[in-house]
Amino acid sequence: MTYSIQGKTGDWEVVIGLEVHAQVTSDAKLFSGAATEFGAEPNTQVSLVDAAMPGMLPVINAKCVEQAVRTGLGLNAKINLTSVFERKNYFYPDLPFGYQISQFLHPVVGEGIVALDMPDGTVREVGVERLHLEQDAGKSLHDQNPHKTYIDLNRAGVALMEIVSKPDLRSPEEAGAYLRKMRTILRYLGTCDGNMEQGSMRCDVNVSVRKAGEGLRTRCEIKNVNSVRFVMQAIEIEAERQIDLYEGGGKVVQETRLYDPDKGETRSMRSKEEAHDYRYFPDPDLLPLVLDQAYVDALKAKLPELPDVKKARFMSAYGLSLADAAQLSGEREIAEYFETVAQGRDPKLAANWTINELGAVLNKRGLSITESPVSADHLGNLIGLIMDNTISSKIAKDVFEVMLETGEDPAKIVESKGLKQITDTGAIEAAVDQAIADNPTQAEQYRSGDQKVTGWFVGQIMKATGGKANPKMVNELLRKKLGS
């Protein structure tokens, strides 16, 4: 379905490109050995290099390079064997050097592709323009003192991967899907934790609008948006602002803007700089980064199974639907949980319990799969008890409720509460005979062609047996007895 915004002069198309800033998972910064732990006291993770002390020289962190290359491989992107670090010059209080070491003309990773599973079942391919490594700036704190701005340099020098998409996105929903998929890939690879609330994954959003068939118009960049929901909101609001401008006879000025979710608006931050404004030039303290193809091949050979491959395997090996396979492969921890549950058991039953029964509880309680009160082994054991007819599906739900509160193994709960299903044919037959004898009117209704009364009889028998009779056996014996 094509997304468009209705203006006074008709439909407008939205053109979107995203720049994802992902903090590299590494114990040290890009060019120094200082720690990168989140939440440390201000200015406790700052080396002499990070503070730009005279005479201090940057030294590349090999782990950060490895993580960037692995990310590029995970994005099906070209790995550039030679890349160059350049100085991006601008002045801000939390940037001690007066420049940022980044990559411009020669990034470490070139063009790639991200495949998005859309709600209508289609797959949307979005191009990645580049991935480059750069160091983060520090943080200006404006709320500590009414008359002063404080500076925290803990983030100064932290390694970032800037992943730039092509302007291929056409709706807030596609942008949201792209961000979620990017975060999933990064987490599968272990190259970024994707925690937007902690600032380890941020997004700059480039938005422009145009009439169908037109070329690209002037874009505006919305800076440092820190949630998928806010990205989607900001796109819609900024697109409407630009349309109003054009239809009012004005023009859009290329600039950097901020999104204010409380006011539901974007507002101007500064005019958008061009590359020449930053006066890029190769950093004289750093040699070009030269990689060996064998090094890249070795990293590629050790990549984990990525979400698209895992989704395809879940469908072929387990017979899952596209929707279930996509949901279960969307997060690495959920996929691992499901595979533990499904091991040696009915995979569709395992998927149903993982997605629906457990998923509903986790959503209600605001928990992640790693915080689940029911372990994967215990949920798998519960499914095993259903499969071998120890308990019925109905009793399983009662057992599950106890598991949520106690964390106990389901077999122990079934034993201690006497919930084991009655599968003894003689015992069930006796209960069926008694129900028919006690209710001759309903029995005659069935024999007269009203088979809906079967459900009523099943209810009576289940009630008489405390819900423990095997429903399948009850139905079979009922039909046999009533049909005679």
N, C-alpha and C positions, 0 to 999 in steps of 0.2 A: 504494500500500500504506500503510495507516494505521499510524503508529508509536505504540506504547504501552509502558509499563513495568509489568511484572507485580509487584504487591505482595501482601502477605498477604491483603488484602481484595479482590483482583481487579485489573483494569487501571486504570492512571492515564494521563491525557493530559498532555503537557508543553506549556506555552505560553511562547513565546520572543519577545523583542523585542531588537533590537541597536541600539546607539548607536555608530556608526563615527566616529572622530575622524581626519580626513584632513588632513594638512598641505598647505596650498595651495602649489602650485608658483609661487614668486615669488622674485625676487632680494632683496627687502626685506621687513621685518616688517609687520604689519597697521597699526600706527600710528606707525612710525618708519622711518628709512632704513637701519637697521642690517642687516648681511648675515645670510643664513640658511644658509650653507654647512655641510654635515654634517661633523663630525669636527674642527672648529677647536679650538684650545687654549682651555681654560676662560676665560670672561669676556673674550674678545677680540672678541665681536660684540654689544656692549652699548652702546646710546646712552644719553644722559641721560634720555630718555623711558622706556626699558626699566627703568632703575635707579630710577625714581620720584623723581628729583631735584626739589626744590621749584620751582614755577613752570613746569615742563615740560608742554606740552599735546599731546595726541594729534592726529595728522592722518591721515585715512583714506587707505589705499593703494588707488588706483583699480584697479590690476591685480588685487588680491585680490578686489575686488567683481566684476570681470569674470569671474574664474575661478569664483566662487560661482554667478553667473548661468548660465554655460555648463554647470556641473555640474547645476544645476536643470533646464535644458533637456534635458540628456542623460538625465535621470531622468523625462522626460515630466511634470514637475511645474509647478505654478502659480508664476509669478514675481510676488512682491508688489512693486508699484511704490513703495510706501512701507514702510520698515522702521525699527526703532529700536534703538540700542545702549543697553544697560542695565548697571549695575554689579551684579555678583554678589559679595556681601561674604562673605569668609571669611579667616581668618588662618593663614598657613603661612610658614615661613622663606624659601621660594623664590618667594614672591609679594610683591614689594617694595611694591606699592600697598596691600596689605591688601584688595584687591578685584580681580576679573577683569572686563574689559570684554567683554560677551557680548550675546546677543539672547535675549529671553524671550517677551514677549507678541506681538511683531511681528517675526518672522524674515524674512529676505530671500527665502526659498523656502518654499512651502507643500507641499501634498500631491502625491505622485507615485506611480509604479509601477515595480517591477523585475520582469521576467519571467525565471523560472528554467527551464532545460531539465533535467528530471529524468531519471535513468537509465532509467526505464520508458517514456520517450518522451513523457510528458505535459509540459505547460507549467504552471508554478505561478506565479501572480501574487502578489507581496508588496507591501503598501502602504508608502509612505514618508510619515511624518507631517509632517516638516519638515527643512529644512537651515538652520542659522544659522551666522553667522561669529562667531568669538571668538578671543581671544589665548591662547596657551599660557602656562603658568607656567614657572619655571626648574626646576632639578634639584638635589635634595639628595643629596650624596655621603656615604654613611655608612662607606665602606670605605677611606678615605684615612688616617684617624687613629683610633686606638682610643678617644680621649677627646673627639674633636670631630666635628662635622658640617660639611662644606664645602658651599658654594653655588656653582653654576655658572649664570649668568644668560644664557647664549647662547641658550637656547630661549625665554626670557621675551619675550613680545610676538610670537612667531612666529604667523602666521595659521593657524587651524584651521577646517575646515568640520565641524561636528557634524551627521551625517546620522542621523536617528532613524527607525527602522522602526516600523510598527504591530505589535502583538502577533500577527502572522499566521503566524509560523513554528511548526512543530509537531514538529520532530525535529532532532537534531544534524546529520544529513545535509542537511536544508534550510538550516540556518544556515550550514553550510560552503559550500553552493552559492550562497547569497546573498552571502557575503563575497567569494567568488571572482568572482562576476558584478560586484559593486560595484567591486572592484579593477580588473577589465577595463575597465569603463566609464570610470573615472577615468583610467586609462592611455591609452585611446583619445583622450580629450578633452585629455590633457596637463595636467590640473588638479591631479593628485597622482601621485607616482611609485609609491605603493602598497607601498613597502619596509617591511614590518612589522618586519623584523629591525633596521632603523635607527630605528624608532619613528615613522616618518612616516605610518603608518596603524596605529591601535590600536582596540581594541574593548571596550566595556562591554556585558556580557551580562545581560539581565534574564530571570530564570527563575521560573516558578511551575508548580504542578501542580494538577490537578483531576480529578474524576470526570466521565465523559461526560455532557454535558447541563448541567453546572453553569456558573455564572458564574465570573468571574475570582477567584482566591484571592490571598493576599498574595505578593508577589514579592520576590526578593532580587537585588541587582545585584552581579555579579562584575566587578571593576574592572581596567582596563588589561591585557587579554589580548592577547598580541602574535603569535599565529600562528593560522591556520585550524585546525590540528590541536588546539591547546590549547583553542580555543573549543569545538570539538566534545566534547572530553574533559570540559571543565568543566561543560557543560550536563548530560551524563549523570550525572556525579558529584553535582552539586548537586540534580538532580531526585530521585535516589535518597535523598539526605540528607533532603529535604523529605518524601518519602513515608514514610520510616522515622519521622520526627517525628510526622506525622499518625497513622500506624497504631499508634504507641506512646502515643497519648493526649495528645501535646503540640501546640504550635502553632508556626507559622513567624512569626518576627519580621521586619518589614521592616528590612533592613540592607544595608550595603555589605560585600562579602566579597572575599577574594583567592584566586586559584587557585594552588596549589603543585603543579606537575607532577611534582616529584621524589617527593613523598609521596602524590600522587594524591588530594588533598583540597582542599576550599574551607574557609577559616577566616574568622572574623569580623574585620572591620577597624574598623568604627564603625557606629553606628545611622544609618539612612538619613535624610538631611535632606529636608525638604519645601521647596517653593519659598519659603514665608514665612520659613524659617530663614535664607535667603540675603539677605533684605531687598532684593530687586531694586528699583531705581528708575532712570529714564532718566538716562543720563550727561549732566551739565550742560555738559560740555566738547564734546559732539558733537551736531550738529544731526541731525534725522531724515534717513535716507538716502532720497532721492527719485530714482527712475529714470524715464526717458522710455521710452514703449512703442517708439518708433522705435529706441532704443538696444538694447532687448531683441530686436527683430525683426532688427536688423543682425547681432547675435551669433548668432542662430538660423540665419540664412542662411549663415553661414560655418562651421557645425559640421561636423566630419568625418563620414564614413559610420560609424555606430555598429555594435556587434557584431551586434545582431539583424537590422539591415538588410543587413549584409554577409553574414550566414549565409544569409538568404533569397536574396540574389543569387548566392551560390556554388551553391545548389541549382538555381536556374532557369537561370543562364547556363552553368554548367559541368556540370550534371547529376549533382552529387554527392549522396550520401546525407545524411540529416539528421545522422547521427553524425559523418561526415567533415567536413561543413560547419561543425558546431558546434565541432569540435576545431580546425579551421584558422582559424576566426574568433575563437577564445578569447583570443588575444593579438595585438595589432596587428602586432608584428614578424613573427609566424608567418604571418599573413595576407599581408603584403607579400612575404615570402619565397616563399610558394606562388604568388602571382600572377606573380612574375618567372619562376619555374620553368615555369608553365603557358602563358606567352605564346607563342602560335603552335604549341602542342603538345597532345598528348592530356591533357586535364585530369584524367581519372581515374588515368592513369599518373603524372602529376605529384603528385596527392594521395597515392597509394600510396607513392611514394618519399619524399615529405616526411614523412608520418606514420609509416610503418613502418620503412623502411631508415634514413633519417637520424634519425628520432625515437628509435629504439632506441639508436643510437650516442650521441646527446646525453644520453639518460637514464643510460646506463651511465657516461659520463664526467662527469656532473654539470654539463653545459654548457647555456647558454641558446641560442636560435636566433641571437642576435647574436654568439655566440662560435663558431659552427659552423666547423669546419675546411674545409668545402666551401661555396663561395659559391653563391648562387642561380643565377647565370649558368652556372656550371660544371655544376650538377646538371641544369639545363635542357638544356645541350648534351649531357649523357649520355643523357637521354631522347630527344633528337633523333637520336642515333646508333642507338638501339634502333628508333625509328620508321622510319628509312630503311634498316634492315637492314644497317647497317655492322657492328653487333655484335649478338649474341643477348642475351637477358635474363640467361642464365647468365654469359656473359663480362662483361656490364655489372656484375654484382656483384663480379667480380674487379677490374675497373677502378675501381669505387667504393672498394674497399679501398686501392688505391694512392692515389686522390684524398685519402682521409682522412689519409694519412701525408705526402703531398707538397704537396697543395693545387693540383696541376697541372690544366690543362685536359684533359678526357678524350680529345679528339682526338689530342693530343700523346702521351698514354700508349698509346693504341691503335696509333699509328704506330710509336713507338719499340720496343714489345714485339711487334709483328707480330701483333696480335690481331684484325685485320680479318676479318669473317665471309666465308666462302666462299659466294658466291651464283651462281657460274658453274654453269649447269645441266650442262654437260659434265663438269666436275670432280666434281660431286656424283654424277652418274649413274655415273661410273666407280667411285667408292667404293662405291655401292650394288651395282653388278654384282659387284664383287670380294667384298663381304660375302656375297652370296647364293651365289656360286660356292664360297666357302670353307666354307660352312655348309649343305650340302644337307639335313641332317636337320631343322634348324630351319625351313628353307624348306618342307619337306614338311609339318611340323606346322602351319604357317600355312595351307597349301592344304587341309589336312584340317579346318579350322575353328577352330584355336586362334589367334585373332588377338592374344592377349596376348603372343605371341612378337615382335610388332612392336616393343615397347619394348626387347627384348633386342637386336634388330637395330640400332635407333637408337643404343643405347649403343655397339655395336661400331663403327658408322660415325663417331660423334662422337669415339671414341677414336682411330680411324685418322686423322682430320683435325685432331687436336689441339683438339677442341671448337669448331672454327671453321665447320663446315658449318651452313647455315641449317636449323634443326630442322623448319620447316614444309615446306621443299622436300624434305628427307630423307624425311619421312613420306609426302608425296604420291608420290614416286618409288618408295618401297618398296611401297606398296599397288598401284601400277600394275604394277610388275615381278612381285611375288608373286602378283598376281591373274591373270596371264596364263598 
